[in-house]
Amino acid sequence: MPTENERKDIQKAMAYDLIRIFEKNPEKTYTAAELKELIDAYISGLKQ
């Protein structure tokens, strides 16, 4: 089981990865459903 510090590092890494995904298309506006799909795909390990 990860320690609290490891969990925080994982959360920060996930946030950074998602920022990079969003920066690929800065003009795009995402709906709540699209954000959910992106996050689900990220968690599932699917390539977007």
Contacts in CASP RR format, 6 or more apart in sequence:
PFRMAT RR
TARGET T0000
AUTHOR 0000-0000-0000
METHOD contacts of the structure
MODEL  1
MPTENERKDIQKAMAYDLIRIFEKNPEKTYTAAELKELIDAYISGLKQ
2 10 0 8 1.000
14 42 0 8 1.000
17 42 0 8 1.000
18 38 0 8 1.000
18 39 0 8 1.000
18 42 0 8 1.000
21 38 0 8 1.000
21 42 0 8 1.000
21 48 0 8 1.000
22 28 0 8 1.000
22 30 0 8 1.000
30 38 0 8 1.000
38 48 0 8 1.000
41 47 0 8 1.000
41 48 0 8 1.000
42 48 0 8 1.000
END
